[in-house]
Amino acid sequence: MRSLLKYTDIIVAALIIGIILIIVIPQPPTALDFLLIINLTISLIILLTTLFTTNVLQLSVFPTLLLVTTLLRLALNVSSTRLILSTGGAGRVIGAFGDFVIGANPVVGLVIFIIITAIQLVVITNGAGRVSEVAARFTLDAMPGKQMAVDADLNAGLINEEQARERRRSMQREADFYGSMDGASKFVKGDAIIGIIITLVNIVGGLIMGMVQLGMTFEGALNTYIILTVGNGLVSQLSALMISTASGILVTRSHSDNGFGTDLFQQLFSMPKVIGLVSVLLGGLGLVPQLPALPFLAMSGATGYAAFVLYNEEKEKAAAPPAPVTSRLAEPENVLSLISNEQMEIEIGFGLVRLTDGAQGGDLLDRLSAVRRRFMVDHGLFVRPIRIRDNLQLKPNQYVFKIRGNQVAIGELMPTHYLCMDYSGAEVDLPGITTSEPTFNLPAKWIADSDRERAELLGYTVVDSTTVMVTHLTEMSKRFAHELLGRQEVKEIVDRVREQQAAVIDELTTEQITIGDIQKVLQGLLQEGTPIRDLVTIFETIADNARLSKEPDFLLERVRQALSRTISRGLAEGGVVHVLTLSPRTEQQLLESLNNTGGAHIVLEPTKLHALFESLAKQAEKLGTQGKVPIILCPSRLRLPLRRLTIRHFPSLNFLAPGEVSNDVEIESLGAVTME
């Protein structure tokens, strides 16, 4: 069986071609009998399968299957009609159905055939089509809400990315299923109509063939061809009735963990009082003289016994002792769940919970998804879903950002107010609660909603509480991006590149570059604000230079040179990079102070270090007043050691080596840093 599963696509394609050939190629009666039994078997399998499904997506192929089975019935109808009209016979199956149902009365057979066709066409198919139409409409209308629920669970950390993709895929498949069923139900309706037409053609054509070509009497031809026609119609419509019933069951089922039979008995016989009342009513009807007593009294006894059994079962459940509570001391406590391995977490006080509740207008979860997407686009780093927890130990309106379980920032909001600030650093001249903007520590005020329009007219920047938190989170993510990149994340990045650029990863493996080596290089880039989007260039540069040295500092500098266009354009303003340089004497002194033991770093006397920091502070302040980002241009050997020396006191300083400036960007010096 497993060997056949490898060729299912070819087998199904061959079967569909075979169905089409049945229409063209005449079939002998024996082959037609065999095909009719196959058709009935398929219909039974489909009907019983729908009774045991618990979700419509378990049989998502049903709309297409409906088309194929309809085509099969039409092909068999054409073959049987050809046999009936050409030979006056159509095999043993059709003949047996005709004799069994009609007996000696052709009119009865016609009436039964018409009734079955009407039931299928008017009742079942119309109802199933209408249910499919309504279900498709409601499913499409509910999709935005379901998508938001998936995003909320993803942002809250209840599901991972793979589970979120699977849930979105299931929602799309469900919408597609009901939309397809709405159209596929027309196949069954058309099949019923064409069945009536074929029946009329068989009767009229049979009478003509029998009387004109076979020399039969009118009565003989009528009996012969009506029996065959009705038998053919019954075989076909019986199969169609099962298929249309299956489609009705499938589209009317609600999602459940059980099959139809289990749900039916659990729900229909869940109330013994109802069954008992039915027993009493049936018993009363059995005592009416004009009605047959035996059937009513028999059903009254059966339902009464069922009510008695169900009542006893219900009573036993109510009297059963509660399940024993297992003592927590009986087994060791599982503390593994307490280990936090979250990239980033947000803890909020209970006053900020409303920001996460869409019913109260909170859009924090959607905004967090946007932050993660933006961070991926800008920096090339995938940030895992940010878990949000409530913390009763915090103040009601306080929030805390944590990375790898460690607190990195804290802030406080006023959800019913707006934060008003002046980015020039001036005080806000409006009534409100004085505070500081948490991201850039600017003076600000929380103002009421009624003052919002006035503040905007005065040129102030006005933002809501969610925007304040999201802005703070964005800046913290940039600042601590290198801490978000663990070895597992690097492994996932490498695997992603391997899918499209296998040769690059194979070369890294050949050079014996470990995940830890790659992590150090990527972390070094992120720590200095360099995006890691161009992973192919990064990995190729690491592989090329690993032959010379596997020292992370060496590889980092070479990668930065390879990313010169990305780095210099990120720092340029109008195609020009404004820099501060080192005076020749200062540069020489710093080169002489280099110590390469345990990684390159600079060792300076306290007086010289103080003088260097003073000069840096003075020049950085000068550039800041001009609205320019302070950038220090220095030799490649000094760039990383200087960065390490000054990062604690000047975290926003950028250090650039000449080899990291692309040819299409100009350099303009605005001052020099000295140690004098």
GIVEN-V810117 format. One record per residue. BURIAL is # if it has 16 or more other ideal C-beta (glycine too) atoms within 10 Angstrom, else .. Layout:
# GIVEN-V810117
burial->(BURIAL	BURIAL)
This chain:
# GIVEN-V810117
burial->(.	.	.	.	.	.	.	.	.	.	.	.	.	.	.	.	.	.	#	.	.	#	.	.	.	.	#	.	#	.	.	#	#	.	#	#	.	.	#	#	.	#	#	.	.	#	#	.	.	#	.	.	#	#	.	#	#	.	#	#	.	#	#	.	#	#	.	.	#	#	#	#	#	#	#	#	#	.	#	#	#	.	#	#	#	.	.	#	.	#	#	.	#	#	#	.	#	#	.	.	#	#	.	.	.	#	.	.	#	#	.	#	#	.	.	#	#	.	#	#	#	.	.	#	#	#	#	#	#	.	#	#	#	.	#	#	.	.	#	.	.	.	.	.	.	#	.	.	.	#	#	#	#	#	#	#	.	.	#	.	.	.	.	#	.	.	#	#	.	.	#	.	.	#	#	.	#	#	#	#	#	#	.	#	#	.	#	#	#	.	#	#	.	.	#	#	.	#	#	.	.	#	#	.	.	#	#	.	#	#	.	.	.	.	.	#	.	.	.	.	#	#	#	#	#	#	#	#	#	#	#	#	#	#	#	#	#	#	#	#	#	#	#	#	#	#	#	#	#	#	#	.	#	.	.	.	.	.	.	#	.	.	.	.	.	.	.	.	.	.	.	#	.	.	#	#	.	#	#	.	.	#	#	.	#	#	.	.	.	.	.	.	.	.	.	#	.	.	#	#	.	.	#	#	.	#	#	.	.	#	.	.	.	.	.	.	.	.	.	.	.	.	.	.	.	.	.	.	.	.	.	.	.	.	.	.	.	.	.	.	.	#	#	#	#	#	#	#	#	.	#	#	#	#	#	#	.	.	.	.	.	#	#	#	#	.	#	#	#	.	#	#	.	.	#	.	.	.	#	#	#	#	#	#	#	#	#	#	.	.	.	.	.	#	.	.	#	#	#	#	#	#	#	.	.	.	.	.	#	.	#	#	#	#	#	.	#	#	#	#	#	#	.	.	.	.	.	#	.	#	.	#	.	.	#	.	#	#	#	.	.	#	.	#	#	#	#	.	.	.	#	#	.	.	#	.	.	.	.	#	.	#	.	#	#	#	.	#	#	#	#	#	#	#	.	#	#	.	#	#	#	#	#	#	#	#	.	.	#	#	.	.	#	#	.	.	#	#	.	.	.	.	.	#	#	.	#	#	.	.	.	.	#	.	#	.	#	#	#	#	#	#	#	#	#	#	#	#	#	#	#	#	#	#	#	.	#	#	#	#	#	#	#	.	#	#	.	.	.	.	#	#	#	#	#	#	#	#	#	#	#	#	#	#	#	#	#	#	.	.	#	#	.	.	.	.	#	#	#	#	#	#	.	.	.	#	#	.	#	#	.	.	#	.	.	.	.	.	.	#	#	#	.	.	.	.	.	.	#	.	#	#	#	.	#	#	.	.	#	#	.	.	#	.	.	.	.	#	#	#	#	#	#	#	.	.	.	#	#	#	#	#	#	.	#	#	.	.	.	#	.	.	#	#	#	#	#	.	.	#	#	.	.	.	#	.	#	.	.	.	#	.	#	#	#	.)
